[in-house]
Amino acid sequence: MVLRQTLPASSVTRALSVLGDAWTLLILLNAFRGARRFGEWFGLLGIPRPVLSDRLARLVRAKILQRVRYQSNPPRFEYQLTERGLELWYFTLAIWDWEKRWVRGSAGFAFNLLHQTCDHEVHPIFFCSRCDRRVAAGDVLRRPGPGAGTMSLPVRRHRRSSLTEDETTRVFGDRWTMLLIYAGLRGVTRYNDMQAELGVSSHLLSMRLKELVALGIFERTRYSKKPLRYEYRLTPKGQDMYQLGVFAMYWGDRWLTPGGPPTHVIHRGCGGRLQPDLRCDHCGNSLRRTTCRFEPEFLPKEELTVETP
């Protein structure tokens, strides 16, 4: 019997139930760099073979990848991004962009982004395409949508991936860490409120908050002396993850939430529902998947052969 828990309805939570794993994110990121075959991911990531098989199977079940035969004798298969998988482009790009600005030096993210439209290396800028204005974390409001209420999800074991060497995969590759950050983005700051909203154990919550404070994503401040009480507020580094939350939400709204969006994100600048877009900081055009290419760092362009799926 599969145990389930009842949580506030959230497309972000649904998305992270699929994507909240470090190896899964690195497999997805390298799929956008052109990896399609088992051996390519194995060579790029050094991932244990049983783990790679498991994660690829999960992504196929989630309809993010599809397994396609490319050779009959002997039979050989490759994994291609589906429409559902291709729509994770901005989500993946937002993770890469945050890592470049706040971490530096993670081996799994050691490549730059070339915008082929203007032939520049680029750092994405977050825009609302409805009004063509830049969007910062404080520029959005959240209002209940038609899918507001509660939802039921399978209870997951509180076990992290074995991939914990670098900060980016430790943060983005852990479902509970990301849900705590998303709660912070919505203004939840106190321990008891976080525990009640997420249904997480005291031990796990304490561990994750301690780590996020050590990483500079939350800051712990006292708000009461008697009794002694603390709250946890996002630092600028933590607040900068709002882009990722928006793209995870919109992807979850489309693919995982049949009852309609639980939350509408409103852009204060235009008063309408936010239409998120990532644009080139050089030419201002949208960073479409078909006009961008990831390049390994420090290599001249003529040595690069990474193709766009």
C-alpha positions in Angstrom: 0.0 0.0 0.0 1.4 3.4 -1.0 1.2 6.0 1.8 -0.1 9.4 0.8 -0.1 12.8 2.4 -2.4 15.8 2.0 -0.7 19.1 1.2 -1.9 22.5 -0.1 -2.4 22.3 -3.8 0.8 23.5 -5.6 2.0 23.0 -9.1 5.6 23.6 -7.8 5.3 20.7 -5.4 3.9 18.5 -8.2 6.8 19.5 -10.5 9.4 18.8 -7.9 7.9 15.4 -7.1 9.1 14.6 -10.7 12.2 16.7 -11.0 13.5 17.1 -7.4 16.6 14.9 -7.7 20.2 15.9 -8.4 20.9 13.2 -11.0 17.6 13.8 -12.8 18.4 17.5 -13.2 21.9 16.8 -14.6 20.5 14.3 -17.0 17.9 16.8 -18.1 20.5 19.6 -18.4 22.7 17.5 -20.6 19.8 16.4 -22.7 19.5 20.0 -23.7 23.2 20.0 -24.5 22.6 17.1 -27.0 23.0 13.9 -25.0 20.6 11.2 -26.2 22.4 7.9 -25.5 23.2 6.0 -22.3 26.9 6.1 -22.9 26.9 9.9 -23.5 25.3 10.6 -20.0 27.6 8.0 -18.4 30.7 9.6 -19.9 29.6 13.2 -19.1 28.4 12.7 -15.6 30.3 9.6 -14.3 26.9 8.4 -12.9 26.7 4.8 -11.7 25.1 2.6 -14.4 22.2 1.4 -12.2 21.3 4.9 -11.1 21.4 6.1 -14.7 19.1 3.3 -15.8 16.7 4.1 -13.0 16.6 7.9 -13.7 16.1 7.4 -17.4 13.3 5.0 -16.7 11.7 7.5 -14.4 11.9 10.3 -17.0 10.3 8.0 -19.6 7.5 7.2 -17.2 7.0 10.9 -16.6 6.8 11.4 -20.4 9.8 13.8 -20.3 11.9 11.5 -22.4 10.9 8.9 -25.0 12.9 5.8 -25.8 13.5 5.4 -29.5 15.2 2.6 -31.4 18.0 3.9 -33.6 19.6 0.5 -34.5 17.9 -2.9 -35.2 20.7 -5.4 -35.1 21.7 -5.5 -32.3 18.8 -3.4 -31.0 20.0 0.0 -29.6 17.9 2.8 -28.2 18.3 6.5 -27.5 16.3 8.9 -25.3 14.7 12.0 -26.9 13.0 14.9 -25.2 9.3 14.9 -25.6 7.1 18.0 -26.0 6.7 17.9 -22.2 10.5 17.6 -21.8 11.3 20.4 -24.2 9.0 22.7 -22.3 11.5 22.4 -19.4 13.9 24.5 -21.3 13.4 27.7 -19.3 13.2 25.8 -16.0 16.6 24.3 -16.8 18.0 27.5 -18.1 17.0 29.3 -14.8 18.9 26.7 -12.8 22.0 27.1 -14.9 21.7 31.0 -14.7 21.4 31.0 -10.9 24.4 28.7 -10.6 26.5 31.0 -12.8 25.7 34.0 -10.7 25.9 32.6 -7.2 28.0 29.5 -7.0 30.8 29.4 -9.6 32.8 26.3 -10.4 30.4 23.4 -10.2 31.7 20.7 -12.4 28.2 19.7 -13.7 27.6 23.3 -14.9 31.0 24.1 -16.5 29.7 25.5 -19.7 28.5 28.9 -21.1 25.5 29.8 -23.1 25.9 31.1 -26.7 22.9 33.0 -28.2 23.3 32.3 -31.9 21.0 35.2 -32.9 23.6 37.8 -31.8 26.6 35.5 -31.4 27.2 36.5 -27.8 27.7 34.6 -24.6 24.7 35.5 -22.6 23.2 35.8 -19.1 19.4 35.6 -19.2 17.2 38.5 -18.0 13.7 37.8 -16.7 10.9 39.6 -18.5 7.1 39.7 -18.6 6.3 39.3 -22.3 2.8 40.7 -21.7 4.2 44.2 -21.0 7.9 43.9 -22.1 9.2 44.8 -18.6 11.9 43.3 -16.5 10.6 41.4 -13.5 12.2 41.2 -10.0 11.2 38.9 -7.1 9.2 41.7 -5.5 7.3 42.5 -8.7 4.9 39.5 -8.4 1.8 38.8 -6.4 0.2 35.4 -5.9 -3.5 34.8 -5.9 -5.6 31.7 -5.6 -6.5 30.0 -8.9 -9.2 27.5 -9.8 -7.2 24.6 -8.6 -6.6 26.0 -5.1 -7.3 23.7 -2.2 -5.5 20.5 -1.2 -3.9 17.7 -3.1 -2.7 14.2 -2.3 0.8 12.9 -3.1 2.7 9.7 -2.3 4.9 9.9 0.7 8.5 9.9 -0.3 11.4 8.6 1.8 13.5 11.4 3.2 16.6 10.3 1.4 18.9 12.5 -0.6 20.7 11.6 -3.8 24.3 10.4 -3.3 25.4 13.3 -5.5 26.2 16.0 -2.9 29.6 17.3 -4.0 28.5 20.8 -5.3 26.1 23.4 -4.0 23.8 23.6 -7.0 22.9 20.0 -7.1 22.5 19.9 -3.3 20.0 22.7 -3.5 18.1 22.1 -6.7 18.3 18.3 -6.6 16.5 18.0 -3.3 12.7 18.3 -3.3 12.4 19.4 0.4 15.1 22.0 0.1 13.3 23.5 -2.9 9.9 23.4 -1.2 11.4 25.3 1.8 12.8 27.9 -0.6 9.4 28.2 -2.4 7.7 28.6 1.0 10.1 31.4 1.8 9.3 33.1 -1.5 5.7 33.1 -0.5 6.5 34.8 2.8 6.5 31.7 5.1 9.3 32.5 7.6 8.6 30.6 10.9 9.5 27.0 11.7 6.1 25.8 12.8 4.4 27.4 9.8 6.9 25.7 7.5 6.3 22.3 9.2 2.5 22.6 9.1 2.5 23.6 5.4 4.9 21.0 4.1 4.0 18.1 6.4 7.8 17.5 7.0 9.3 15.9 10.1 11.0 18.1 12.7 14.3 16.3 12.1 14.3 16.8 8.4 13.1 20.4 8.6 15.9 21.3 11.1 18.6 19.6 8.9 17.5 21.4 5.7 17.1 24.8 7.4 20.6 24.5 9.0 22.1 23.6 5.6 20.3 26.5 3.8 21.5 29.0 6.4 25.1 27.6 6.0 24.8 28.1 2.2 23.7 31.7 2.6 20.2 31.1 1.2 18.3 31.7 4.4 19.3 33.9 7.3 18.2 33.0 10.9 17.0 35.9 13.0 15.5 36.1 16.5 12.0 37.6 16.8 11.3 36.6 20.4 13.4 36.5 23.5 10.9 34.8 25.9 10.4 32.2 24.7 13.3 32.2 22.4 12.1 32.1 18.8 13.7 32.4 15.4 12.5 33.0 11.9 14.1 32.2 8.6 14.1 34.8 5.8 15.6 34.4 2.3 18.8 36.3 1.5 19.2 38.0 -1.9 20.8 34.7 -3.0 17.7 32.8 -2.0 15.2 35.4 -3.3 16.9 35.1 -6.7 15.4 31.6 -7.1 12.0 33.1 -7.8 12.5 32.6 -11.5 12.9 28.8 -11.1 9.8 28.7 -9.0 7.8 30.5 -11.7 8.9 28.2 -14.5 8.4 25.1 -12.3 4.9 26.3 -11.5 3.9 27.1 -15.1 5.2 23.7 -16.3 3.3 21.9 -13.5 0.2 23.9 -14.3 0.2 22.6 -17.9 1.3 19.0 -17.5 0.5 17.9 -13.9 -2.6 19.9 -12.8 -5.8 18.9 -14.5 -8.0 21.0 -12.3 -6.5 24.3 -13.3 -3.7 26.3 -11.7 -3.8 26.4 -7.9 -2.1 29.8 -8.0 -2.1 32.8 -10.4 1.1 34.8 -10.5 0.3 38.5 -11.1 2.9 41.0 -12.4 2.6 44.2 -10.6 4.0 46.1 -13.6 1.0 45.4 -15.8 -1.6 44.0 -13.4 -2.1 40.9 -15.6 -1.0 37.3 -15.2 2.7 37.1 -15.5 3.9 35.8 -18.9 7.5 34.7 -18.1 10.3 35.0 -20.6 14.1 34.8 -20.5 15.8 37.2 -22.8 19.3 37.9 -24.0 21.2 40.6 -22.1 22.9 41.7 -25.4 20.2 41.8 -28.1 17.0 41.6 -26.0 15.5 38.7 -27.9 13.9 35.7 -26.2 16.3 32.8 -25.5 14.6 30.1 -27.5 16.0 26.6 -27.3 16.6 26.5 -31.1 18.7 29.7 -31.0 20.9 28.8 -28.1 23.8 26.5 -27.6 25.7 25.4 -24.5 29.5 25.6 -24.9 32.1 24.1 -22.6 34.1 26.8 -20.7 37.5 27.8 -21.9 37.3 26.0 -25.3 37.6 27.9 -28.6 34.4 27.7 -30.7 35.9 25.7 -33.5 36.5 22.8 -31.1 32.9 22.5 -30.0 30.4 19.9 -31.4 27.5 20.1 -29.0 24.3 20.0 -30.9 20.8 21.2 -30.0 18.1 18.5 -29.7 
